[in-house]
Amino acid sequence: MSAIEMMDPKMDAGMIGNQVNRKVLNFEQAIKDGTIKMKDLTLPELIGIMDTCFCCLITWLEGHSLAQTVFTCLYIHNPDFIEDPAMKAFALGILKICDIAREKVNKAAVFEEEDFQSMNYGFKMANSVTDLRVTGMLKDVEDDMQRRVKIFSRVKFTRVLLTVLIAFTKKETSAVAEAQKLMVQAADLLSAIHNSLHHGIQAQNDTTKGDHPIMMGFEPLVNQRLLPPTFP
């Protein structure tokens, strides 16, 4: 038997937000506060944010909730506000990847709640933008970034992965062969991504507040109140 004791920091995950010394900002508040950039992101900033997003995506696929993983990235909350073309296309691509993955896993009904969490907590999944439009935006960024291999490889990986998932929505049997070819392309990009990890900015830690290091554009506690009562 186990029980959750409300208001006890050791027993109630909702109390974690009261234990940090920093102010937890949502997307709109972070824009007004100037803690996240909407345009002119540097290459190291883009690399750091994209790599952290990839980590969050994998963590979600391993069974954690979207609220605690992908949606800790504030840029994902409303890509329409993003003026940087690379960041906007990437954010939309990640949303589409999550949305199609959720749809396929739910339709197959081959998972338990502890294996995969499909709830999106009311967040917009870029439904106002078509899959074709997002892949086109990613391709445009690729064309602009061809000489900047570090960003090019990450954006292309996102586009190829999204295209793989889109291929599985097709009824034609040829879609499987198409997806296999695309997965080979995606795998070929991993070495370039891995070899350039150190070029991205690192998560910053404000030692005066005693908090854990946080990547620019991320807030681990922004969705804390959306989570059900549970142990920390």
C-alpha positions as CSV (number, residue, x, y, z in Angstrom):
1,M,0.0,0.0,0.0
2,S,1.2,3.5,-0.7
3,A,-0.4,7.0,-0.2
4,I,0.3,10.5,-1.2
5,E,0.4,13.1,1.5
6,M,-0.7,16.4,0.1
7,M,1.5,19.5,0.7
8,D,4.4,17.3,1.9
9,P,7.4,18.0,-0.4
10,K,8.6,14.5,0.1
11,M,5.3,13.0,-1.0
12,D,3.6,15.6,-3.3
13,A,5.2,16.4,-6.7
14,G,3.2,19.5,-6.9
15,M,5.3,21.1,-4.1
16,I,8.5,20.9,-6.1
17,G,7.8,24.3,-7.7
18,N,7.8,25.9,-4.2
19,Q,11.3,24.6,-3.4
20,V,13.2,26.4,-6.2
21,N,14.5,29.9,-5.7
22,R,14.0,31.0,-9.3
23,K,10.8,32.3,-10.9
24,V,9.2,29.7,-13.1
25,L,8.2,31.5,-16.4
26,N,5.9,30.2,-19.1
27,F,6.4,31.0,-22.8
28,E,4.8,34.4,-22.9
29,Q,6.4,35.5,-19.6
30,A,9.8,34.3,-20.8
31,I,9.5,36.4,-24.0
32,K,8.5,39.6,-22.0
33,D,11.4,38.9,-19.5
34,G,13.9,38.5,-22.4
35,T,15.1,35.1,-21.1
36,I,14.5,33.4,-24.5
37,K,15.3,34.7,-28.0
38,M,12.7,34.7,-30.8
39,K,15.2,35.6,-33.6
40,D,18.9,35.8,-34.5
41,L,19.8,32.6,-32.5
42,T,23.5,31.8,-32.8
43,L,24.7,28.5,-34.2
44,P,25.8,27.3,-30.7
45,E,22.4,28.3,-29.3
46,L,20.5,26.4,-32.0
47,I,22.7,23.3,-31.5
48,G,22.2,23.3,-27.8
49,I,18.5,23.7,-27.9
50,M,18.0,21.2,-30.7
51,D,20.1,18.5,-29.0
52,T,18.2,19.0,-25.7
53,C,15.0,18.7,-27.6
54,F,16.2,15.4,-29.1
55,C,17.0,14.2,-25.6
56,C,13.5,15.1,-24.5
57,L,11.9,13.4,-27.4
58,I,13.8,10.1,-26.7
59,T,12.8,10.4,-23.0
60,W,9.2,10.7,-23.9
61,L,9.4,7.7,-26.2
62,E,10.9,5.7,-23.3
63,G,7.7,6.2,-21.3
64,H,7.8,9.6,-19.6
65,S,5.1,12.3,-20.2
66,L,5.1,15.0,-22.8
67,A,4.6,17.6,-20.1
68,Q,7.9,16.6,-18.4
69,T,9.9,16.1,-21.6
70,V,9.2,17.7,-24.9
71,F,7.0,20.5,-23.5
72,T,9.6,21.7,-21.1
73,C,11.0,23.4,-24.2
74,L,9.2,26.7,-24.3
75,Y,9.8,27.1,-28.0
76,I,7.5,24.1,-28.6
77,H,4.6,25.8,-26.9
78,N,3.8,28.3,-29.7
79,P,6.1,28.1,-32.7
80,D,4.0,30.9,-34.4
81,F,5.8,33.4,-32.3
82,I,9.3,32.3,-33.3
83,E,11.0,34.5,-35.9
84,D,14.2,32.5,-36.4
85,P,13.5,30.3,-39.4
86,A,15.6,27.3,-38.3
87,M,14.2,27.3,-34.8
88,K,10.6,27.7,-36.0
89,A,10.9,24.9,-38.6
90,F,12.6,22.6,-36.0
91,A,9.9,23.3,-33.4
92,L,7.1,22.5,-35.8
93,G,9.0,19.4,-36.9
94,I,9.2,18.1,-33.4
95,L,5.5,18.7,-32.8
96,K,4.6,16.8,-35.9
97,I,6.8,13.9,-35.0
98,C,5.2,13.7,-31.6
99,D,1.7,14.0,-33.0
100,I,2.1,11.3,-35.6
101,A,3.9,9.0,-33.2
102,R,1.0,9.4,-30.7
103,E,-1.6,8.7,-33.4
104,K,0.1,5.6,-34.6
105,V,0.7,4.1,-31.1
106,N,-2.8,4.9,-30.0
107,K,-4.3,3.4,-33.2
108,A,-2.3,0.2,-32.7
109,A,-3.3,0.0,-29.0
110,V,-0.2,-2.1,-28.2
111,F,1.0,-0.2,-25.1
112,E,0.5,0.0,-21.4
113,E,0.5,3.4,-19.6
114,E,3.8,2.7,-18.0
115,D,5.4,2.0,-21.4
116,F,4.1,5.1,-23.4
117,Q,2.2,8.2,-22.4
118,S,0.1,9.7,-25.2
119,M,-1.6,12.5,-23.3
120,N,-0.8,15.9,-24.7
121,Y,-2.2,17.9,-21.8
122,G,-4.1,20.3,-24.1
123,F,-1.1,21.6,-25.9
124,K,-1.4,22.5,-29.6
125,M,0.3,19.9,-31.9
126,A,0.6,22.3,-34.9
127,N,-2.6,21.0,-36.4
128,S,-3.0,24.3,-38.3
129,V,0.0,23.5,-40.4
130,T,0.1,20.6,-42.8
131,D,2.8,17.9,-42.7
132,L,3.8,18.9,-46.2
133,R,4.2,22.5,-45.2
134,V,6.4,21.6,-42.2
135,T,8.7,19.3,-44.3
136,G,8.9,22.1,-46.8
137,M,10.0,24.6,-44.1
138,L,12.6,22.2,-42.9
139,K,13.9,21.6,-46.4
140,D,14.2,25.4,-47.0
141,V,16.3,25.7,-43.8
142,E,18.5,22.8,-45.0
143,D,19.1,24.7,-48.3
144,D,20.1,27.8,-46.4
145,M,22.3,25.9,-44.0
146,Q,24.2,23.6,-46.3
147,R,27.5,25.2,-45.5
148,R,26.8,25.0,-41.8
149,V,27.0,21.3,-41.4
150,K,26.3,21.2,-37.7
151,I,22.8,22.7,-38.1
152,F,22.2,21.2,-41.5
153,S,22.6,17.6,-40.1
154,R,20.2,18.3,-37.2
155,V,17.5,19.9,-39.4
156,K,17.8,17.2,-42.1
157,F,17.6,14.5,-39.4
158,T,14.3,16.0,-38.1
159,R,12.9,16.3,-41.6
160,V,13.9,12.7,-42.6
161,L,12.4,11.3,-39.3
162,L,9.2,13.2,-39.9
163,T,9.0,12.0,-43.5
164,V,9.5,8.4,-42.2
165,L,6.5,8.7,-39.9
166,I,4.4,10.4,-42.7
167,A,5.3,7.4,-45.0
168,F,3.6,5.1,-42.5
169,T,0.4,6.9,-43.0
170,K,0.2,5.9,-46.6
171,K,-1.7,2.8,-47.6
172,E,0.6,1.7,-50.4
173,T,3.0,-1.1,-49.5
174,S,5.8,0.8,-51.2
175,A,5.7,3.2,-48.2
176,V,7.6,0.6,-46.1
177,A,10.5,0.5,-48.5
178,E,10.5,4.2,-48.7
179,A,10.6,4.5,-44.9
180,Q,13.5,2.0,-44.8
181,K,15.6,4.1,-47.2
182,L,14.8,7.2,-45.2
183,M,15.9,5.5,-42.0
184,V,19.3,4.7,-43.6
185,Q,19.6,8.4,-44.4
186,A,18.8,9.4,-40.8
187,A,21.3,6.9,-39.4
188,D,24.0,8.4,-41.7
189,L,23.4,11.8,-40.1
190,L,23.9,10.6,-36.5
191,S,27.7,10.6,-36.7
192,A,27.8,14.3,-37.8
193,I,25.4,15.2,-35.0
194,H,27.4,13.3,-32.4
195,N,30.7,14.7,-33.4
196,S,29.4,18.3,-33.1
197,L,27.7,18.0,-29.7
198,H,30.4,20.1,-28.0
199,H,29.7,23.0,-30.3
200,G,26.3,23.7,-28.6
201,I,25.8,26.0,-25.7
202,Q,25.7,24.2,-22.3
203,A,22.9,24.4,-19.7
204,Q,23.5,27.3,-17.4
205,N,23.4,27.1,-13.6
206,D,22.8,30.1,-11.4
207,T,24.9,29.2,-8.4
208,T,23.3,32.0,-6.3
209,K,19.9,30.1,-6.5
210,G,21.2,26.6,-6.0
211,D,19.2,25.3,-9.0
212,H,20.2,22.5,-11.5
213,P,21.6,23.7,-14.8
214,I,18.9,24.6,-17.4
215,M,19.3,25.0,-21.1
216,M,18.2,28.3,-22.7
217,G,14.6,28.0,-23.8
218,F,13.7,25.2,-21.3
219,E,11.8,25.3,-18.0
220,P,11.6,21.8,-16.3
221,L,8.9,23.0,-13.9
222,V,6.6,25.0,-16.3
223,N,4.1,22.2,-16.6
224,Q,4.3,21.0,-13.0
225,R,0.7,21.9,-12.2
226,L,-0.6,19.8,-15.1
227,L,0.7,16.6,-13.6
228,P,-1.6,14.3,-11.5
229,P,-0.9,14.0,-7.7
230,T,2.1,11.6,-7.4
231,F,5.4,11.1,-5.7
232,P,8.2,13.5,-6.7
